[in-house]
């Protein structure tokens, strides 16, 4: 279904704004920006046509596509400073990819309403983390687990993140800091985790969406290409602003603000999933 040309100005403005906000949040908190992008896509995509049933899938898939680009840029920037733990990424990569594959296959089998509920529940957990960072200063061990524990952690991050359309940065940072990683190195490495999630996640949502009826205009599978391009074009610009702000304002001020935003998003998405 092709949207009329006159329906594009408002969606385009929303997409560009979402890109600015997600890039800023990514630079500020070391996340992929999916918590910002997905709710905006829920507002914007109906303006481009499509059915309510496909809305959640296209929002999640498109968010992963934007993270593919923004996380790659972030990895490159951190790598120039020698902050990325590439050995860790190499050890986690196969299990993250398998986890993402499992998450995409699950997404293909659940309804749009259920996917919205899953997103809302996941965002609620992240909101509580930002509002009550009880794990922020914990130190459980001096090194990351190996063996089956590594498989479970990396695979779980991949599956959970692909279902929510996020880069998994917050979860990865929590795990790494609990296991003795310096916070700056954890944030830098988490950007690489986002890339490992976004590549198979994007391809997977394209594949499971091919042939789906009545998608929003400009969609390739469950990826909306105009939204992806617009969001990426501005998030690349605003990410350095967020990073600069993070060095000027105390985390004690920033974290609760973002946590309250996530609470609002969680409530909105759960209400959407319940048909409210």
C-alpha positions in Angstrom: 0.0 0.0 0.0 1.5 3.3 -1.0 0.8 6.4 1.1 -0.3 9.6 -0.6 2.5 12.1 -1.0 0.6 14.5 1.3 0.8 12.1 4.2 4.6 12.2 4.4 5.4 15.6 6.0 4.2 14.7 9.5 5.7 11.2 9.6 9.0 12.6 8.2 9.1 15.2 11.0 8.4 12.5 13.6 11.1 10.3 12.2 13.7 13.0 12.1 12.8 14.0 15.7 13.0 10.3 16.8 16.5 10.1 15.3 17.6 13.2 17.2 16.2 11.9 20.5 17.5 8.3 20.0 21.0 9.5 19.1 21.1 11.8 22.1 19.9 9.0 24.4 22.5 6.6 22.9 25.3 9.0 23.5 24.0 9.9 27.0 23.3 6.4 28.4 25.3 4.1 26.1 22.1 2.5 24.7 21.0 1.8 21.1 18.0 4.2 21.2 15.3 1.6 20.6 13.5 2.7 23.7 13.0 6.0 22.0 12.5 4.9 18.4 9.9 2.1 18.9 7.3 4.3 20.6 7.6 7.0 18.0 7.2 4.4 15.2 4.0 3.3 16.9 2.7 6.8 16.4 4.1 7.4 12.9 3.7 4.1 11.0 -0.2 4.2 10.9 0.1 7.4 8.9 1.9 5.4 6.2 -0.9 2.8 5.9 -0.7 -0.9 6.9 -2.7 -2.8 9.4 -2.6 -2.7 13.2 -1.5 -6.3 13.3 1.8 -5.5 11.5 2.5 -2.3 13.4 4.5 -3.8 16.3 6.6 -6.0 14.0 7.5 -3.1 11.7 8.3 -0.9 14.7 10.6 -3.5 16.3 12.3 -4.4 13.0 12.8 -0.8 11.9 14.3 0.0 15.3 16.9 -2.8 14.9 17.8 -1.5 11.4 18.5 2.0 12.8 20.7 0.4 15.6 22.7 -1.4 12.9 24.0 1.9 11.7 24.3 3.9 14.9 26.0 1.1 16.8 28.5 0.6 14.1 29.4 4.3 14.2 29.7 4.1 18.0 31.9 1.0 17.9 34.3 2.8 15.5 34.4 5.9 17.7 35.2 3.8 20.9 37.6 1.6 19.1 39.7 4.6 18.1 40.2 5.1 21.9 41.0 1.5 22.5 38.0 1.0 24.7 36.2 -1.9 23.0 36.9 -5.4 24.4 36.9 -7.3 21.0 37.9 -10.6 22.7 34.6 -10.5 24.7 32.6 -9.7 21.6 34.2 -12.6 19.7 33.4 -14.9 22.6 29.8 -13.7 22.8 29.1 -13.3 19.1 27.9 -16.9 18.2 25.5 -17.1 21.2 24.1 -13.6 20.6 23.4 -14.4 17.0 21.6 -17.7 18.0 19.7 -15.8 20.7 18.6 -13.2 18.1 17.5 -15.9 15.7 15.4 -17.5 18.5 13.9 -14.1 19.3 13.0 -13.4 15.6 11.4 -16.8 15.2 9.3 -16.1 18.4 8.4 -12.7 17.0 7.1 -14.3 13.8 4.7 -16.5 15.9 3.2 -13.9 18.2 0.6 -11.4 17.5 1.3 -7.6 17.2 -0.6 -7.1 20.5 1.5 -9.7 22.3 4.7 -8.1 20.9 3.6 -4.7 22.2 3.0 -6.3 25.7 6.5 -7.9 25.6 8.0 -4.6 24.7 6.1 -2.8 27.5 7.2 -5.4 30.1 10.8 -5.2 29.0 10.8 -1.4 29.1 9.3 -1.5 32.6 12.2 -3.6 33.8 14.6 -1.1 32.3 12.7 1.8 33.8 13.1 0.3 37.3 16.8 -0.1 36.7 17.2 3.5 35.8 15.0 4.7 38.7 16.5 2.3 41.3 20.0 1.4 40.1 20.6 -1.1 42.9 23.0 -3.0 40.7 25.1 0.0 39.6 27.7 -0.4 42.3 27.6 -4.1 42.9 30.5 -6.3 42.1 29.8 -10.0 42.1 32.9 -11.4 40.6 36.2 -10.4 38.9 35.6 -11.9 35.5 32.8 -12.8 33.1 31.4 -16.4 33.2 32.4 -18.9 30.6 30.9 -22.2 29.4 27.1 -22.6 29.7 26.7 -19.4 31.8 28.2 -17.5 28.9 25.9 -19.2 26.4 22.9 -18.3 28.6 23.9 -14.7 29.2 24.8 -13.8 25.6 22.0 -15.8 24.1 19.5 -14.3 26.5 20.7 -10.8 25.7 20.3 -11.5 22.0 16.8 -13.0 22.3 15.4 -10.4 24.7 16.8 -7.5 22.6 15.6 -8.7 19.3 12.1 -9.0 20.7 12.2 -5.4 22.0 14.0 -3.8 19.0 16.9 -2.6 21.2 20.6 -2.9 21.1 20.9 -4.7 24.5 23.4 -2.1 25.7 21.8 -1.6 29.2 21.7 -5.3 29.9 25.2 -5.9 28.6 26.6 -3.0 30.7 24.9 -4.3 33.9 26.4 -7.8 33.3 29.9 -6.5 32.5 30.1 -4.1 35.5 28.8 -6.8 37.9 31.7 -8.9 36.7 34.4 -6.3 37.2 34.5 -4.4 33.9 35.3 -0.7 34.1 32.1 1.3 33.2 33.7 3.1 30.3 35.0 -0.1 28.8 31.6 -1.7 29.4 29.7 1.1 27.6 32.2 0.9 24.7 31.9 -2.9 24.4 28.1 -2.7 24.7 28.0 -0.7 21.4 29.5 -3.7 19.8 26.9 -6.0 21.3 24.3 -3.7 19.7 25.8 -4.3 16.3 25.9 -8.1 16.8 22.2 -8.0 17.7 21.2 -5.5 14.9 22.7 -7.4 11.9 20.9 -10.7 12.3 17.9 -9.0 13.8 17.5 -6.7 10.8 17.9 -9.6 8.3 15.5 -11.7 10.3 12.7 -9.1 10.4 13.1 -8.6 6.7 12.8 -12.4 6.1 9.8 -13.0 8.3 8.0 -10.0 6.9 8.4 -10.7 3.2 5.0 -11.3 1.7 3.2 -9.9 4.7 0.0 -8.1 3.5 -0.7 -4.4 3.9 2.6 -3.2 5.3 3.2 0.6 5.8 4.4 2.3 2.6 8.1 1.9 1.9 8.6 -1.4 3.9 10.9 -4.2 3.0 9.6 -7.1 5.1 9.1 -5.7 8.6 11.7 -2.9 8.0 10.4 0.5 7.0 13.1 2.0 4.8 12.1 5.7 4.8 11.9 5.6 8.6 15.2 3.9 8.9 17.0 6.4 6.7 15.4 9.4 8.4 16.1 8.2 11.9 19.7 7.3 11.1 20.4 10.6 9.4 19.7 12.6 12.5 20.8 10.1 15.2 24.3 10.2 13.8 24.3 14.0 14.4 22.9 14.0 17.9 24.8 11.1 19.5 27.9 13.3 20.2 25.6 15.8 21.8 24.4 13.2 24.2 27.9 12.1 25.0 29.0 15.7 25.7 26.0 16.2 28.0 26.8 13.1 29.9 30.1 14.7 31.0 28.4 17.9 32.1 25.4 16.7 34.1 25.5 14.2 37.0 24.1 10.7 36.5 22.0 11.2 39.6 19.9 13.8 37.7 19.9 12.1 34.3 18.9 8.5 35.3 15.6 9.3 37.0 14.5 11.5 34.1 15.1 8.7 31.6 13.5 6.2 34.0 10.3 8.3 34.2 10.2 8.4 30.4 10.6 4.7 30.2 7.7 4.2 32.7 5.5 6.3 30.5 6.6 4.3 27.4 5.9 1.0 29.3 2.4 2.1 30.3 1.6 3.2 26.8 2.8 0.1 25.1 1.1 -2.2 27.6 -2.1 -0.3 27.0 -1.7 -0.7 23.2 -1.1 -4.4 23.7 -4.3 -4.7 25.7 -6.2 -2.8 23.1 -6.8 0.2 25.5 
